[in-house]
Amino acid sequence: MGVPTSSLIGQVIGGRWRVDSQIGEGGVGAVYKGAHVGIGRPVAIKALHGLFASQPEFRKRFEREARAASRLSHPACVSVLDFGEFEGQLFLVMEFAQGRLLAERLDEGPLRPTEAVVVTRGIVTALRHAHSLGIVHRDLKPANVMLLDDAATGVPCKLLDFGLAKAMGPEPSEQLTQMGTVFGTPGYISPEQAQGFPADARSDLYSLGVLLWEMLVGHKPFVHDDPIETLRDHISTPAPKVRPQAPQISPQLETLVARLLEKDPRARFQTAEELLTALGRLPEAVASAKTEHRAAPAPAPSAPPRGVKKVTLGTPPPVAAAPAPVLKRWPVVLGAVLAAVLFGSAALLSRTQSPQPPQPASPAPVQSAPAPLRQPRPAPTAPHPPPPRASGLASSHMYKGHEFGERLWCSDAFSEYERAIAIDSGLREDPRVITDAVRCLIESRHGRGPAIRFLSEVVGPSAQERLRELASGARAPEVRRAAEEALARMNR
């Protein structure tokens, strides 16, 4: 059966993950908060009951699905860092996502329609990435969605427990006895899952429809004390219309929710990409985009040329009216052309009649030079090759970290670099690591805080020289303060 879950506290499992405290428990096992013993990075550790480790078939499926989940690399997906067995207990180490569970937010009531659409789009981007890798979540519910500060992270939420529900799923003969513990949650389960049929990407989209319904109304569409009754409703009872209970939403959003909750998978959206496109066309999505635009305005565009009518985004100019400015101003244009010709002729005549001082020979054009004076800067998205010491899994994390860093996806870059450093501590001295972190410190307002933590707590002394340069010579005062704070944390 393995050691009791409570006895894991204080243990170091997998040789590098310290179990600090328990933060949850269920029918499958327990979830702990822990840390990497070397760099102190906080992690979440899911330890499964020893009963599962004693089943050879389950162990194979667990390892297969854990490997699949470890391939996820997206800002809206929780990352799987490690998995293995400790004293007869299977465990999984995941990124520790800090935020607020959607389940906690729903305890306070429904979300505003624009807010619900923003969160839904965040979940769909995570599903799109997972589905592209052949991973089906199969346990979408508010307890598996972590709401984040999108101003600081760039994404509104992070989806937890990717791929694990499939790994923990029972055989068809076990569905009704295990339902709600290892296979899924009755309130959000798709009709095909409830009947024991294979679940594909469309099954996740049905569960997302239930989740969106709940975000708009404040409770699920099917609610019974008996989970079997809930399953029957998901299989055969048409979902109630959402707009009578949430009259503030648009008819388009109501239609979208109804399509997600179709019993027949063929009548739903077929892919996350298709759903994401439909979400972007909703009035609620347009309203959300306008709000974000007012909160963080883009630089003012340059004034349009004279004679060109300024057109509001999304409103094409009338075709018949387009030639009018040209027709009205042709005398001005003709006069300008004649003036330019007369001026050029006068200048040419003056040059031919007046003696000119000798002129130095014109330098050769740059194009004809044998080689450019400065080497062109490589494309920002082209990653450097990994150093010789970074091999295997560490090399993969270094590659992805640098790709994220080039795009200023700072938190994700640091996550990948930390994984590489956890495998090979010498990589904290890799120039790419320091360069990308310093670039986030300088160029990314949202990445500045994560950069301070990463440089001070993970990279350490290797970054001191660069931070001192910034603290004394950076032009922007906020960059100087950030470098000083990183140095201060490093020296504590």
N, C-alpha and C positions, 0 to 999 in steps of 0.2 A: 504493500500500500504506500510505502514511502514515508518520509518524515511528516509530521503534522505541519500544516502551513504556518502556524504561529511560531514554530521553532526556527523558521528561516530568518527571523529578524536577528540582525547582527552577524549573519553568515556571509561569506564571500563565495558566490557561486560562479561557475565558469572561469574561475581563476582571476576575475577582475571586476565583478559586479557585486557591490556591497548592498545588502538588503537593510534598509533603515527603518521603515515603518509601513504598516498595512493601511491601505486607503480604500479597500473595497473587497467584497467577497460575494460569490455566487455559487450556483450549482456545479460549475466547472472547476473552480479553484478560487484563488485570491489574487488580488492586485496589490503590489507594493510600490512605494517610492524608494529608489535606491540611487546609487552613484557609482561612477567608474572610480576604482581605487587609485588610479594614477593621476587623472586630470580633474577629478571631482565633478564631472559632468552629470547632472541629474538625469535619471532614467526612470521609466515605469517598467516593472517586472511582473509578468503574469505567470504564476506558478499553477500548474494543473494538478488536480488530485492524483495520487498515485494509482488509482483505479485505471486511469487512461493509459498510463505507461505500461501496465501489465497486459494490454491488448496489442499484439503485434501489428494487426492491420491498422489500428488507430495510430500507432507510432509512425508507420510509413506515411500515412496521410498527413499527419502533423508535420513531419519533416518536409514533405513535398510542398505543402501549402506555406510553411514558414519560409522556405527558400523562395517561393514565388513572391510572397509579400516583401521580402528583402530587396526585390528588384524595383520596388516603387521608389520613385524619386520625383516628387512634386510638392510644391509649397502647401497644397491643400490635403496632402496625405501624410498620416503619421508614418514615420520611418521605423522599420524593424532593424535593430542593430545586431542581434545575436540570438541564438536559441541553442538548447542542449538539454542535458539531463543532470540532475543533482540529487544523489542519494535516492534514486527511484522516482523522482519527480521531474516531469518535463517542464521547462520554463522558456519564456520568450521575453527578450529585452527590447523595449521600444523607446523611441524618443518621448521625453516627458513634455507634453503639450500644456503650456500654462494659459489659462483662460477661464471661461465659464461654460459649463455644459448647457446645451440647449434645453435639456430637461429642467434645469434649475430656472432658466429664463421663462419657460412655459408655465412654471408654477405661479408666476405673476400674472398670467393671462396671455391672450394672443398677441402676435407681433403686428406692427403696421404693415399694410400690403407691400409697400416699397421695401421695407426691411426684410420681409419674408422672401421676396423675390431675390434680393441680394444674397441672402443665405443659401437659397436654393441654387442659384447660379454657382456659388462656391462649391456646393456639394457635387453639382453636375460636372464641374471641371475635374474634380478628384475622380469621379466615376469614369469620365472619358479616358483619363490616363490609365486607370486600373483595367478597364475593359480592353484597352489596346494591348495590354499584356496578358489577356486571357484570365484575369482575376475578377470573380464575381463576389461582391461583399456578402449578400444574403442575410444581413442582420442590421439594416438601416433602422435607426431609432434615435430619439433625442439624446439618449445617454451615450451614443457613439458619435455625437457632433460637438466639437469644442468651439465655442465662439471666441474669436480673437479680436484684437485691436487692429483693424485693417489698415489704419494709418501708419502703424508701426511695422506690420508684417507684410502688407501688400495683398493679403487674402482675408476674407471675412470669417472663415472658419476652417477647421481641420477635421478630417474624417478619421475616426479611430477604428482599430481592430479590423483592418483590411485583410480579407482572405481567411480570417480565423474561423468565421462561422462555417465556411465550407469545410475546413479541416476538421472541425468538431462535429460535423453533421452525422447523425446516426444512419444506420441502414433503414430501408423503407419499413421493415417490420417494427422498428423502434420509434417511429415518428410520433405516435400519439402519447407514448409514455414519457418521452424525453422532450416533447415540444415545449418551447419557452425556456429551456435551460441550455441545451447544446445545439439545437437546430435553428432556432430563431425565436422571435417574440410574437405571440399570437396577434397582438394589436396591429402589427405592421407587415405581416407575412403575406406573400403573394398567393393567389389562388393555386398556381401550379405547385408551389412549395407545400401548401397545405394538403394537396392531394398526392404528394410524393413524386411528382414529375420532376424532371431535370430543370434546374433554374439557370437561366442565362441572363444576359445584360438587361433584358426587358423586365425580368423579375425585380431587379434593383430599382427600375424606374417606377414600377407599381408601388413599391415600399416608399419611394420618395414622394409619390402622389399622396399617400396617407400622411406622410410627415408634413407636406405642404398644406394639406387640408387642416391638420392640427395647428400649424402655425397661424393660419388665417382665422380659425374659429376658437381655438383654445382647448379643444378636446378632439379625440379621434372620431372618425365617422362611425365606427362600430365599437360599442362599449357594452360588455356583459361581464357579470361576475364569473360565469362559467367560460373558460377559454375555448371549450369545444363549440359553444354557440358563436363565439367570435370567429372561429375558423369557418363555420358553416356560412356566416355572412360574407366572409371574404370569397368563398367559393361560388355562392349563388345569389346573394342579395345585391341588387344594384346600389352603388354608393349614393347617398343623398346628395342633392345639389348643394354646393357650398355658398352660393350667393344669398339665399334666404337667411342664412345665419351670419353672413359677413357682407352686408349690402354695400359696403364701401368699395368693394373690389370691382374691377372692370368685367364686362361680359367676356372679353378675350381671356382673362385669367380664369374665369369659371370654366370656359370651354377647355382650356389647357388642363386643368385639374381633372375634369371629367374624362378626358382622353387618357391621362395617366392611370386612372382607376378602372379602365376597361378590363373585364374578366378575361377576354381573349387576348393573349399577348400580341396577336397579329393586328389588333385594332389600336394598340398603344403607339407611342413614339418607338421607333425601332432602334435608335441609337442615342447615346448621350449627346452626340454632336447635333443631331436633329432637334433634340429638346433644347439645347443651348441656343440654337438659332431662334426657336419659337419664343423662348424667354426674353431674348433681346428685343423682340418686336412688341412686347407688351407695353401698354401705357404706363404701368408701374415702373418698368425698367427705364423708360424715357424720363419719367419724373425723377427717378433716382439719379440718373446721369446728369440732369440739369442741376440737381442739388449739389452733387459732387463738383460740378463745374463752377458753381458760385462759391463753394467753400475753398477751392484751390484753382483760381483762374489761371488760364494759360497766358503767355505773353501776348500783348495786343498785336494783331496782324498788321502788316504794313498797309497804308492807304491804297485803295485800288487806283489804277491809272485813270486819268481823265477820260470821260466818255464811256466808262464801263460801269454798269449799274450794279450796286452792291446787293447781293442776294442772300437772304437768310438761309442757314443750313437746312437742307431738306426741302426747300421750295424752289423748283427750277424756274428760271426766267421765262416769260412768255416768248415763244418763238418769233411772233410777228413784231414784237417791240425791239428785238435785238439790233436791227440795222439802223434804227432811228438816230442814235447818237452820232453815228458815222456820217449820215446824210446831213445832219444839221451843222457839222463842224468842218465840212470839206473845204470851205474857203480859207479857214485858219490853217489847215494842214498844207494847202497849196501855197499859201503865203510863206509858211515856215520853210518849205522846200526851196522856193525861189530865193529867199533871203540867204539860206545856206549856200546855194550855188553862187550868188553874187559875192558873198564874203570869201568863199574859197578862191574865186577868180581874182579878187583884189589881192589876197595874200600871195598868190602865185606870181602876179605881176610885180608886186613889191620885191619879192625875192630875186626875180630876174634882173631888176634895175639897180639894186643896191648891192655894193660889194659886201661879201660875207667873210667874217674872220674864219681862219682855218679851223675845222672841227676835228676833234680826235676821232680815230677810227671807232666805228660802232662795235661794241662787243658782240661776239658770236651769240646767236640765240641759244637759249638754254637747251632747246631740243637737240641742237647739234653738238652739245658738249659730250665728250667721250663717256662721262659717268656723272651722275648727280652728286652735288656737293654733300648732301645728307641722304642717308639711307632712308627709304620710305618706311613709315611705321607700319608694322604688320596689322592685318585686320584684327579688330578687338575681339572677335569671337573665336579666333584660332588659338586653341590651347597649346601651351608649350608641351613638348614630350616629357613624360614622367622621368624623374631622375633614376639613375641605375638602381638605387637602393629601394625604390618604391616598386614592388612587384606584386602581382596577383591582385587580391582584393584591395590592398592599400592603393595600388596604382589606379584602379577604377574610381575609388573615392577621390583621389587627387585630380583626376581628369574631370570628373563632374563638378568638383569644387571650383576648379578654375573656370569652367564654362559658366557656372552661376555667378562667379565673381566678376567676369567680364561684362555680364548683363546687369550688374549691381543688384542681383538677388542675394543680398548679403547674408541674411539668416540661413538660407539654404546652402550657400557656399561654406559658411562656418560649420554647419552640421556635417557636410561631407568631409571637410578638412579634419574635424574632430574625430570622425570615424577612422580616417587614415592615420592620425596621430595615435589613436588608441591601439592600433595594430603595430605601428612603428614610431616610437616617441621621437626618433631623430628627425622626423619630417617636420617638426615644429620650426626647424631652422631652414626649411626650404624657402628660397626667395619668393616663389609664387605665393606662398601662404602669407608672408608679411606684406608683399606688394598689394595683393587683393584686399587684405584687411585695412591697410592704410588708405587705399583708394575709397573704400566704403566710409572710412572715417572722414575723408575730405569731401567726397562728392555726393553722399547719400544722407539726407536728413534723417530718414527712417532707419538707415543702417548704422547710424553713429553709435547708438546705445549698444547694439549687439557687437559692434567692432571694439568698443571699449572693453566689454567683458571678455571677448575672445582674445584680444591682444594681452590683456593683463593676467587672465586666469589660465589660458591655454598655451599661448605662444611664450610668454614670459620674457626672460632676459634677452632673447634673440631680437626682440623688437625695441629694446631700450634706445639704441642709438637713433633709430628713425623717429621714435616718439620725441626724443629730446630736440631733434631738428625742427619738428613741427611745433613743439611747445615754445620755441624761441624765435622761429622764423616764419611761421604760417601767416599769411596775410589776413585771413578771416579770423576774427576773435573767437568764434565758436569752435573752430578747429583747434586753436591754441588751447582753449579750455578743455576740449575733449582729450587732447594729448596729455595735458597735465593731469587730468583725472585718471587716465589709464596708467600713467607712471606712479601716481599716488597709490592706486590699488595694487600695483605690482610690488611696491615696496612695503606694504603693510605686513 
